[in-house]
Amino acid sequence: MNRTHTFSMSQPVSLSPRLLTKQNHIYRETGGVSEGNRSRGFRPAFLDQSTGNTWLSRFADGRIAPVHVLDGLPSGLVAERDGGGHVKVVIDCVIAGFLRGGLFYTRAQAARAAAH
């Protein structure tokens, strides 16, 4: 399947569970989602574009998650939580992607790499 995926960069869009769902829909059936690239060694992760720091996706209890989960991110990256303590929004410099071999891949980069 050959798809081109673009996001408008005109204004920052803060990562939220809703945006993660939208990204998963956009990248479905490609290596831009966990189920499409896990077998190639990609692990869901997040990148703070302002610092270059990366974090593997984790559940709130610290266990590594097999998909993108916001609840395990460091509190300094969280912009808003709901009444139950779940992350609603993270700061706008954080993006979802994948780690493989110590390198961060955006969803688009992972989709391209997994296709080869």
Short mmCIF file of the C-alpha atoms (twelve columns), coordinates in Angstrom:
data_MODEL
# 
_entry.id   MODEL 
# 
loop_
_atom_site.group_PDB 
_atom_site.id 
_atom_site.type_symbol 
_atom_site.label_atom_id 
_atom_site.label_alt_id 
_atom_site.label_comp_id 
_atom_site.label_asym_id 
_atom_site.label_seq_id 
_atom_site.Cartn_x 
_atom_site.Cartn_y 
_atom_site.Cartn_z 
_atom_site.pdbx_PDB_model_num 
ATOM 1   C CA . MET A 1   0.000   0.000  0.000  1 
ATOM 2   C CA . ASN A 2   1.440   3.357  -0.989 1 
ATOM 3   C CA . ARG A 3   0.117   6.344  0.983  1 
ATOM 4   C CA . THR A 4   1.336   9.849  1.585  1 
ATOM 5   C CA . HIS A 5   0.649   11.308 5.009  1 
ATOM 6   C CA . THR A 6   0.983   14.958 5.898  1 
ATOM 7   C CA . PHE A 7   0.078   17.075 8.873  1 
ATOM 8   C CA . SER A 8   -0.302  20.832 8.823  1 
ATOM 9   C CA . MET A 9   2.522   22.480 10.706 1 
ATOM 10  C CA . SER A 10  0.903   25.928 10.632 1 
ATOM 11  C CA . GLN A 11  0.178   25.720 14.342 1 
ATOM 12  C CA . PRO A 12  1.288   23.253 16.980 1 
ATOM 13  C CA . VAL A 13  -1.215  20.529 17.800 1 
ATOM 14  C CA . SER A 14  -0.889  19.132 21.295 1 
ATOM 15  C CA . LEU A 15  -0.819  15.376 21.598 1 
ATOM 16  C CA . SER A 16  -3.891  13.860 23.240 1 
ATOM 17  C CA . PRO A 17  -5.589  10.452 23.266 1 
ATOM 18  C CA . ARG A 18  -7.913  11.741 20.552 1 
ATOM 19  C CA . LEU A 19  -4.993  12.810 18.338 1 
ATOM 20  C CA . LEU A 20  -3.264  9.449  18.878 1 
ATOM 21  C CA . THR A 21  -6.453  7.730  17.667 1 
ATOM 22  C CA . LYS A 22  -6.579  10.016 14.632 1 
ATOM 23  C CA . GLN A 23  -2.924  9.303  13.799 1 
ATOM 24  C CA . ASN A 24  -3.545  5.566  14.138 1 
ATOM 25  C CA . HIS A 25  -6.416  5.865  11.687 1 
ATOM 26  C CA . ILE A 26  -4.333  7.865  9.211  1 
ATOM 27  C CA . TYR A 27  -1.419  5.409  9.355  1 
ATOM 28  C CA . ARG A 28  -3.476  2.203  9.584  1 
ATOM 29  C CA . GLU A 29  -2.144  -0.703 7.541  1 
ATOM 30  C CA . THR A 30  1.354   0.858  7.458  1 
ATOM 31  C CA . GLY A 31  4.472   0.773  9.594  1 
ATOM 32  C CA . GLY A 32  3.330   4.072  11.112 1 
ATOM 33  C CA . VAL A 33  1.382   2.154  13.768 1 
ATOM 34  C CA . SER A 34  2.652   -0.361 16.310 1 
ATOM 35  C CA . GLU A 35  0.932   -3.391 14.812 1 
ATOM 36  C CA . GLY A 36  2.501   -2.567 11.442 1 
ATOM 37  C CA . ASN A 37  6.090   -2.258 12.631 1 
ATOM 38  C CA . ARG A 38  6.517   -4.202 15.893 1 
ATOM 39  C CA . SER A 39  7.976   -7.211 14.072 1 
ATOM 40  C CA . ARG A 40  10.692  -4.939 12.652 1 
ATOM 41  C CA . GLY A 41  11.925  -3.874 16.076 1 
ATOM 42  C CA . PHE A 42  10.077  -0.552 16.435 1 
ATOM 43  C CA . ARG A 43  8.808   0.388  19.895 1 
ATOM 44  C CA . PRO A 44  6.213   3.131  20.486 1 
ATOM 45  C CA . ALA A 45  7.861   6.227  21.922 1 
ATOM 46  C CA . PHE A 46  7.648   9.974  22.296 1 
ATOM 47  C CA . LEU A 47  10.063  12.766 21.391 1 
ATOM 48  C CA . ASP A 48  10.341  16.155 23.075 1 
ATOM 49  C CA . GLN A 49  11.343  18.214 20.047 1 
ATOM 50  C CA . SER A 50  12.610  21.053 22.244 1 
ATOM 51  C CA . THR A 51  15.201  18.907 24.046 1 
ATOM 52  C CA . GLY A 52  15.656  15.837 21.849 1 
ATOM 53  C CA . ASN A 53  14.800  13.563 24.789 1 
ATOM 54  C CA . THR A 54  12.867  10.402 24.011 1 
ATOM 55  C CA . TRP A 55  10.747  8.084  26.147 1 
ATOM 56  C CA . LEU A 56  9.393   4.649  25.429 1 
ATOM 57  C CA . SER A 57  5.631   4.501  25.773 1 
ATOM 58  C CA . ARG A 58  4.701   3.281  29.255 1 
ATOM 59  C CA . PHE A 59  1.596   2.616  31.244 1 
ATOM 60  C CA . ALA A 60  1.037   4.803  34.321 1 
ATOM 61  C CA . ASP A 61  2.583   2.072  36.513 1 
ATOM 62  C CA . GLY A 62  5.841   2.210  34.518 1 
ATOM 63  C CA . ARG A 63  5.450   -0.978 32.472 1 
ATOM 64  C CA . ILE A 64  6.448   -0.609 28.829 1 
ATOM 65  C CA . ALA A 65  3.332   -0.326 26.656 1 
ATOM 66  C CA . PRO A 66  2.924   -2.088 23.294 1 
ATOM 67  C CA . VAL A 67  1.145   0.990  21.856 1 
ATOM 68  C CA . HIS A 68  1.276   4.751  22.431 1 
ATOM 69  C CA . VAL A 69  0.032   5.545  25.945 1 
ATOM 70  C CA . LEU A 70  0.302   9.070  27.378 1 
ATOM 71  C CA . ASP A 71  -0.226  8.184  31.050 1 
ATOM 72  C CA . GLY A 72  3.383   7.040  31.544 1 
ATOM 73  C CA . LEU A 73  5.022   10.247 30.337 1 
ATOM 74  C CA . PRO A 74  7.022   12.337 32.821 1 
ATOM 75  C CA . SER A 75  4.865   14.916 34.615 1 
ATOM 76  C CA . GLY A 76  6.885   17.773 33.105 1 
ATOM 77  C CA . LEU A 77  5.477   16.875 29.682 1 
ATOM 78  C CA . VAL A 78  1.861   16.775 30.814 1 
ATOM 79  C CA . ALA A 79  -0.214  19.878 30.133 1 
ATOM 80  C CA . GLU A 80  -3.538  18.597 31.478 1 
ATOM 81  C CA . ARG A 81  -5.002  15.574 33.290 1 
ATOM 82  C CA . ASP A 82  -8.607  14.536 33.714 1 
ATOM 83  C CA . GLY A 83  -10.308 13.989 37.084 1 
ATOM 84  C CA . GLY A 84  -9.056  10.390 37.176 1 
ATOM 85  C CA . GLY A 85  -5.426  11.446 36.701 1 
ATOM 86  C CA . HIS A 86  -5.187  10.314 33.078 1 
ATOM 87  C CA . VAL A 87  -3.278  12.519 30.644 1 
ATOM 88  C CA . LYS A 88  -5.599  14.580 28.466 1 
ATOM 89  C CA . VAL A 89  -2.963  16.715 26.714 1 
ATOM 90  C CA . VAL A 90  0.825   16.938 26.649 1 
ATOM 91  C CA . ILE A 91  2.942   20.005 25.917 1 
ATOM 92  C CA . ASP A 92  2.963   20.906 22.235 1 
ATOM 93  C CA . CYS A 93  6.612   20.011 21.514 1 
ATOM 94  C CA . VAL A 94  6.002   16.287 22.160 1 
ATOM 95  C CA . ILE A 95  5.291   13.982 19.229 1 
ATOM 96  C CA . ALA A 96  4.494   10.288 18.948 1 
ATOM 97  C CA . GLY A 97  6.780   8.002  17.002 1 
ATOM 98  C CA . PHE A 98  8.989   4.978  17.511 1 
ATOM 99  C CA . LEU A 99  12.410  3.995  18.790 1 
ATOM 100 C CA . ARG A 100 14.515  1.392  17.019 1 
ATOM 101 C CA . GLY A 101 18.224  0.861  17.512 1 
ATOM 102 C CA . GLY A 102 18.434  3.971  19.688 1 
ATOM 103 C CA . LEU A 103 17.012  6.219  16.946 1 
ATOM 104 C CA . PHE A 104 13.672  8.025  16.974 1 
ATOM 105 C CA . TYR A 105 11.431  7.668  13.933 1 
ATOM 106 C CA . THR A 106 8.348   9.770  13.258 1 
ATOM 107 C CA . ARG A 107 5.289   7.831  12.189 1 
ATOM 108 C CA . ALA A 108 6.007   8.708  8.544  1 
ATOM 109 C CA . GLN A 109 9.654   7.640  8.839  1 
ATOM 110 C CA . ALA A 110 8.675   4.368  10.506 1 
ATOM 111 C CA . ALA A 111 6.094   3.683  7.790  1 
ATOM 112 C CA . ARG A 112 8.738   4.179  5.102  1 
ATOM 113 C CA . ALA A 113 11.359  2.097  6.927  1 
ATOM 114 C CA . ALA A 114 8.937   -0.755 7.607  1 
ATOM 115 C CA . ALA A 115 7.916   -0.867 3.948  1 
ATOM 116 C CA . HIS A 116 11.471  -1.776 2.868  1 
# 
